[in-house]
């Protein structure tokens, strides 16, 4: 599991559990406060109506007709009250009155019959001078048929002579409660999602330097040329420098070991040939054979010199992490210089050049390295080109890339060698002599291309014999 995923999972669990607990408490609190907000004005209404009835009482006898008439008239009214998202069309508050014995005098809802004794909680508590309130369900089959009752005593000369209870159906109130609960739930869900998005972005921002360092380390382990990415912060910079120092130390150790092994292997053949020729020349050798053995010594010595020079160039190049020279270079002029150095070799093999270079082949780079790279590609094409053939060179710009193509008419690349042509010391026998080169030229070209941020490709020509090399560089 990635570091970002760990951040996300941990934050998601903690945040979701915390917000769910908070939202549950909030929903219960909201529901309670809605009922508190409804009950508080009901107390006021109940006591006001109780005082009205008390004022009409004569000799301790209740006369609730005025209140009954007012309530009935109010219930007949057609309202058009838009209370936020709730439209109220009629008065739904109910009132009932009992005497001191709990006998119902009237009930605007028609639930209690006049003359019946009410033993409800609000009646009993109110008649004893306590605060009487209750919530009852009108229908056992309808959970929304809850009605809240609040009682107020009716006093005459300080004595309780009856009580008045105000009833409010909670169906309308529950609509407010449910709307608030829905709003709270969606708010919690939206908050969690936004917080998850925020922590994801923050985690990506925090772990991006680690990801860049990881990609850099993986590229180094694959043997690719990778420059150290820019790291923010003191700790990340210190870690990056430590990683780069470790890379240099490991690469230096492996580099020396690998080169010693490779150089030993490559030097065995020419050294053995020189020693063998030298031993033979110590004896009595006829002049024709002596000349041939001396020529072998000179050839093998030249091969040793060429191998050492190319190894030195490649070793210096592979240790470079970035270009040391940045200047505008005309690739067409670079190609001309490289061809001039090889013109005599091509002429000896009777190989001609057909050249088609665009005029705008300007790039930024190291002219010396580019000339060596192009020269190696041309040398490779000349080595494999048959006598009296043509090498075709093109230079053109496509999008933001500059490309040099070099095609020969040789035997092409065998299938078994296509994946290995850029390996160090890997070489194919030349068609005319059967000899192999040092196997460092194409490896050198690849290093130069990567240093310039480009690439090199070597494929067979389509529809005809020969190979095609492509040096692709950013323009």
QUISULPE-V994023 format. One record per helix or strand. SS is the DSSP state (alpha for helix, beta for strand). FROM is the first residue (numbers start at 0). TO is the last residue. Records with the same first field share a line. If there is no record, write none. Layout:
SS=FROM-TO  FROM-TO
//
This chain:
alpha=2-55  64-74  120-126  170-220  233-280  286-317  330-347  366-383  414-416  440-450
beta=57-57  60-60  80-82  85-87  92-98  102-106  116-116  132-136  145-155  158-168  326-329  351-356  361-364  389-397  400-406  454-459  466-473
//
